[in-house]
Structure formats: structure tokens, C-alpha cells
Amino acid sequence: MSNKNPFEIRLEILNMAKSYLEGQYYTNLEFAKNSYEKAIELGKTSQEAWKECIPPMFGVNEIIEKANEMYSFICASGRSEEKDTNKK
């Protein structure tokens, strides 16, 4: 059992959400970079088009949305465990 208070748990979930979105962003950025470089090699785009290829960076609202999504999953998991223990 954890000795964390609700504020520490919320902070941990926010950090998890931020880490998840950062990972997603950098994966998308790497994909865009590789696709752009391939298009340059094939002569299908110009160097000025790079700005259009960059994925948008997430903001605070996206972090909060993802944290809420993660928190709702935790709450739903707890409810299903309670149902399982009530069946026994």
C-alpha cells in the first residue's frame, strides 16, 4: 500500500501523462523527419516545407486531458476489483 497523499498521486499521474505525450511527440517528430528527408531525396518537396511537417507540440490542456484519462482508468480498475471481491 502506498503512503502517498492525493496531491502526490495527482502529481504522479500528471507526470505520467506528460511523459506519455512527450514520447508520442518525439516519435511523431522522428517519423516526420525521416519522411521529410526521404521526400527531399526523391525531390518531392523543398526545404521550406519542413515547418509544415513538424507535429504540433502538446500543451497543458492536453496533459490534463491525458491525466484525466489515466485517472479514470485507475478508478475503473478499482471498481472492477471491488466487484470481483464481492462475488467471492
Rosetta silent file (secondary structure, phi, psi, omega in degrees, C-alpha in Angstrom):
SEQUENCE: MSNKNPFEIRLEILNMAKSYLEGQYYTNLEFAKNSYEKAIELGKTSQEAWKECIPPMFGVNEIIEKANEMYSFICASGRSEEKDTNKK
SCORE:     score description
SCORE:     0.000 S_00000001
   1 L     0.000  142.877 -177.604    0.000    0.000    0.000 S_00000001
   2 L   -88.516  146.743  176.750    1.220    3.471   -0.830 S_00000001
   3 L  -100.752   22.008 -177.717    1.677    6.246    1.718 S_00000001
   4 L   -83.422  143.344  175.507    1.108    8.969   -0.877 S_00000001
   5 L   -85.386  168.737 -176.877   -1.445   11.679   -0.297 S_00000001
   6 H   -57.232  -33.751 -179.879   -3.940   12.654   -3.049 S_00000001
   7 H   -67.992  -39.859  177.671   -1.799   15.579   -4.193 S_00000001
   8 H   -66.658  -37.555  178.053    1.249   13.347   -4.693 S_00000001
   9 H   -65.933  -43.767  177.972   -0.863   10.858   -6.619 S_00000001
  10 H   -61.567  -42.883  178.894   -2.225   13.620   -8.872 S_00000001
  11 H   -62.094  -41.258  179.313    1.292   14.918   -9.480 S_00000001
  12 H   -63.692  -41.200  178.492    2.461   11.422  -10.352 S_00000001
  13 H   -67.504  -39.885  176.505   -0.402   10.989  -12.829 S_00000001
  14 H   -62.009  -41.739  178.182    0.322   14.404  -14.387 S_00000001
  15 H   -65.086  -38.518  177.000    3.984   13.423  -14.782 S_00000001
  16 H   -63.756  -42.740  179.309    2.962   10.112  -16.354 S_00000001
  17 H   -63.502  -43.709  179.156    0.671   11.939  -18.786 S_00000001
  18 H   -62.963  -43.684  179.274    3.421   14.438  -19.671 S_00000001
  19 H   -63.213  -41.111  178.764    5.934   11.638  -20.231 S_00000001
  20 H   -61.955  -48.225 -179.189    3.472    9.754  -22.409 S_00000001
  21 H   -66.387  -36.039  175.893    2.740   12.823  -24.550 S_00000001
  22 H   -62.217  -45.660  178.411    6.450   13.667  -24.825 S_00000001
  23 H   -59.694  -43.595  178.626    7.169   10.155  -26.048 S_00000001
  24 H   -63.371  -43.776 -179.579    4.357   10.392  -28.556 S_00000001
  25 H   -61.198  -48.980 -176.603    5.545   13.820  -29.738 S_00000001
  26 H   -69.712  -29.615  173.773    9.160   12.763  -30.249 S_00000001
  27 H   -66.475  -45.497  178.202    8.101    9.578  -32.033 S_00000001
  28 H   -64.563  -38.317  178.852    5.925   11.642  -34.378 S_00000001
  29 H   -64.752  -42.857  179.051    8.721   14.174  -34.843 S_00000001
  30 H   -63.809  -42.037  177.583   11.201   11.431  -35.752 S_00000001
  31 H   -62.194  -45.143  179.294    8.722    9.941  -38.212 S_00000001
  32 H   -61.790  -41.477  179.888    8.105   13.375  -39.776 S_00000001
  33 H   -62.354  -47.193 -179.828   11.859   13.988  -40.012 S_00000001
  34 H   -64.410  -41.644  178.646   12.504   10.652  -41.718 S_00000001
  35 H   -64.557  -41.665  179.725    9.567   11.134  -44.102 S_00000001
  36 H   -64.586  -44.938  179.071   10.697   14.658  -44.923 S_00000001
  37 H   -61.903  -38.914  178.051   14.291   13.569  -45.567 S_00000001
  38 H   -65.601  -41.236  178.637   13.046   10.795  -47.864 S_00000001
  39 H   -64.483  -37.473  176.816   10.842   13.282  -49.749 S_00000001
  40 H   -62.614  -45.708  179.516   13.848   15.630  -50.150 S_00000001
  41 H   -59.029  -38.659 -178.750   15.910   12.747  -51.561 S_00000001
  42 L   -83.997   -3.493  178.893   13.166   11.947  -54.053 S_00000001
  43 L    73.337   23.233 -177.019   12.781   15.615  -54.984 S_00000001
  44 L   -94.087   -3.295  178.918    9.147   15.671  -53.903 S_00000001
  45 L  -153.274  170.374  178.655    9.425   18.599  -51.513 S_00000001
  46 L  -112.775  167.622 -179.158   11.580   21.582  -50.690 S_00000001
  47 H   -67.278  -24.244  179.407   13.438   22.511  -47.533 S_00000001
  48 H   -69.076  -20.731 -176.787   10.958   25.306  -46.844 S_00000001
  49 H   -77.712   -6.005 -176.809    8.193   22.711  -46.367 S_00000001
  50 H   -57.343  -39.863 -178.080    9.805   21.362  -43.175 S_00000001
  51 H   -59.177  -31.089  178.471    7.776   23.696  -40.947 S_00000001
  52 H   -75.010  -21.705 -177.913    4.578   22.069  -42.239 S_00000001
  53 H   -84.122  -22.293 -175.369    5.883   18.593  -41.353 S_00000001
  54 L   -67.922  126.347  177.658    6.615   19.314  -37.697 S_00000001
  55 L   -68.899  149.615  179.522    3.898   17.853  -35.454 S_00000001
  56 L   -68.643  142.027  177.809    2.267   20.340  -33.070 S_00000001
  57 L   -77.593  143.742  178.852    3.616   20.359  -29.525 S_00000001
  58 L   -74.274  159.319  178.807    1.153   19.442  -26.804 S_00000001
  59 L  -121.286 -173.826 -178.102    0.065   21.965  -24.224 S_00000001
  60 H   -60.058  -41.289 -178.960   -1.127   21.995  -20.645 S_00000001
  61 H   -60.762  -40.087  178.590   -4.705   21.180  -21.673 S_00000001
  62 H   -66.511  -36.997  177.589   -3.582   18.020  -23.470 S_00000001
  63 H   -64.063  -44.330 -179.931   -1.575   16.943  -20.415 S_00000001
  64 H   -64.484  -43.045  178.005   -4.609   17.440  -18.185 S_00000001
  65 H   -59.385  -45.023 -179.312   -6.861   15.553  -20.621 S_00000001
  66 H   -67.253  -39.460  177.784   -4.436   12.620  -20.733 S_00000001
  67 H   -62.780  -41.734  177.248   -4.055   12.652  -16.938 S_00000001
  68 H   -63.249  -39.830  177.056   -7.848   12.567  -16.566 S_00000001
  69 H   -62.323  -44.354  178.786   -7.989    9.663  -18.995 S_00000001
  70 H   -65.859  -40.623 -179.657   -5.335    7.796  -16.993 S_00000001
  71 H   -66.037  -39.866  179.241   -7.065    8.613  -13.704 S_00000001
  72 H   -64.666  -33.218  175.839  -10.427    7.375  -14.997 S_00000001
  73 H   -64.761  -41.639  179.255   -8.740    4.115  -15.943 S_00000001
  74 H   -63.985  -44.716  179.446   -7.403    3.776  -12.397 S_00000001
  75 H   -63.600  -41.885  179.715  -10.838    4.473  -10.927 S_00000001
  76 H   -65.338  -38.672  178.690  -12.491    1.994  -13.303 S_00000001
  77 H   -63.963  -40.621  178.848   -9.913   -0.674  -12.409 S_00000001
  78 H   -64.000  -37.836  179.302  -10.611   -0.184   -8.715 S_00000001
  79 H   -68.415  -38.836 -179.986  -14.352   -0.606   -9.285 S_00000001
  80 H   -69.691  -32.510  176.340  -13.897   -3.839  -11.230 S_00000001
  81 H   -67.476  -37.727  178.103  -11.667   -5.213   -8.441 S_00000001
  82 H   -63.831  -40.721  179.610  -14.372   -4.361   -5.889 S_00000001
  83 H   -63.691  -40.673  179.617  -16.947   -6.233   -7.973 S_00000001
  84 H   -62.836  -40.597 -179.184  -14.642   -9.252   -8.167 S_00000001
  85 H   -72.687  -28.011  177.919  -14.182   -9.346   -4.378 S_00000001
  86 H   -72.162  -26.650 -179.151  -17.940   -9.017   -3.815 S_00000001
  87 H   -72.700  -27.125 -174.659  -18.556  -12.098   -5.992 S_00000001
  88 L   -75.177    0.000    0.000  -16.371  -14.309   -3.771 S_00000001
